[in-house]
Amino acid sequence: MHFNPARMKYFTAFLLVVVFGSSAFAQQDPLYAQYINNPILLNPAYAGLNNNFNANVTYRNQWGGFDGNPVTFNFNSHVSLVDNKVGAGLLVSQDKLGIIKNTEIQAAFSYKLPLDDSRTFSFGMQAGFVNFRANYNELNIPDADRDDIAFSANENLSKPNLGAGIILKSEKYLLGASVPRLLSTTITASSTGQQFELYKQHFYFFGSYVMFLNENIRLKPSALVRAVGGSPVSVDLNFNFNFNEKITAGIFTRNFAAYGIQLQAKLGNNIRLGYIFELPTGNSVGTRFLTHEVLLGTTVPVFDYHDRSISTF
């Protein structure tokens, strides 16, 4: 990564605030625009909830063209077990922002309680670790600053993590609440000895409802609320149409500061390919820095007790 001199001083100031600032500047969770198509990204209670085996890969390039822009990769897999009474899953993600890289590995478990023939309540937990790295070798530091103690040693630290969530699901709606990282993690920078928060607790609340317009078209509005101490509440609003249970197309907005389109196609019987195009406005980083997010997933029944019908969630 290279910075011209005009940008270097601003990036250095940003880096020192984020990495070596007070506890108010904890790292933010990565963003996902396709959360409703892959809820386990935010809520461990979704593990195995659709009574199948699932595997998904997500790649998000946010604000392309912006120096040090966020780039996120996520792989997750989960399956329904024990006659669809419990679920288990694995999540692996890497979130890169400039020279800062966070890598997570989480195992998720859920217990599903049928309330009646159409509704299921699920409670889930996840556990794992978060690895934080800051590689100052990627900076093009002027000679005058090379002896600065803030750049004298790279960071490589790992901390444990716990998360929890609940979901209420039917064929027509999905409601969930979760805290993927229950532990507010504080680490000490090796170069300066200063403490800062690696993560603060993020609270997520989402909901979606399916309206059957006719035999072939469904409307699925959804909303996601993110809340974290020290930051404004963030709200995503999505409106998607599903055609013949094969093609999904819709629009969304995040805080009315970014807008986008969402597309998803079912390839064959078990493969899903999703794409997000996101356009920030002047209230965000500006319209020059576009965001692209791609999802490739599969849903397959592998046990006799798995569900062979098509689920709306």
Residue, then its C-alpha position, 0 to 999 in steps of 0.5 A: m500500500h502506498f500513500n502520496p505525501a499529501r495523504m500520509k499525514y491524514f492517514t497517520a492521524f487516522l491510524l493513531v486515533v483508531v489504533f492508539g486512541s482511547s477506548a471510545f474508538a473500538q473497532q466496528d463490526p464488518l458490514y454485510a448487505q446480504y444479511i437476510n440471505n445469510p443471517i448466521l453472519l450476525n446471529p448464531a441462532y440461525a445455525g441449522l434453522n432451515n433444517n438443511f446443510n448450508a455453506n456460503v462464501t461472501y466477499r465485500n469490497q467497500w468503497g473501492g478506490f479509497d485508500g485503505n478501504p475495508v475488504t471483508f471475506n467470510f466463509n460459513s457453514h452450518v447444519s441441522l442435527v439430531d432430528n432438527k432439534v439442534g444446529a451447529g456451524l463454523l464461521v471464518s472471516q477476515d476484515k482488512l482496513g488499511i494496515i489493520k487486519n482482523t481474523e475470526i474463527q467461531a463455532a456456533f451452536s443452536y437449540k431449536l424449540p418448535l412452538d407449533d406447526s409453523r413457528t420455531f424459536s431458536f437460541g444460539m451461542q458462538a465461541g472462538f477467537v479474534n486475531f488483530r494485526a497491524n502491519y506497519n511495513e505496508l506503510n510508505i513512511p517518510d524517513a523522518d518518521r521511521d524512528d517514531i515509536a508508534f511504528s516501531a513494532n507490528e501488532n499481532l494479538s489474539k483474544p477469545n470471544l463469545g456471542a449469543g442470539i435468539i430467532l423466532k421463525s415462521e414461513k412468513y416472518l423472521l425476527g432476531a436479536s443478537v450480540p455476536r461479541l459479548l466480550s468488550t476486548t481491551i488489548t495493549a499496543s506493544s510499541t507504546g504500551q497504550q490500551f485500546e478496545l479491540y471490539k465493543q459490543h454490537f447489538y443487532f435486531f433484524g426482521s423480515y416478512v414475506m407477502f405473497l402477491n400471487e403464485n409467482i411473486r413474493l415481496k420480502p421487506s426487511a430491516l436491520v438495526r445496529a447499535v453500539g456504544g459511542s456511535p449513532v444507531s444504524v438502520d438498513l431497509n431492504f425491499n426485495f421481490n422474489f420471482n418463481e422462487k428463482i430470482t430475487a431483485g430489490i433495493f436497499t438503503r443504509n441510513f439514507a446515506a448509501y443506496g444499492i441494488q440486490l440481486q440473487a439467482k438460484l442456479g439449479n436446485n442447490i446453488r445461490l449466487g448473490y450480488i450487491f451494488e452499493l452507492p454512497t452519497g455525499n453524506s457518506v464517503g461520496t459517490r466515487f467510492l462504490t461497494h461490491e458484495v458477492l455471495l455464493g452459497t448452497t443449501v442441501p438436504v443431507f440427512d433423512y430428517h432434513d427439509r426437502s421443501i423450499s423455505t422462505f428463510 
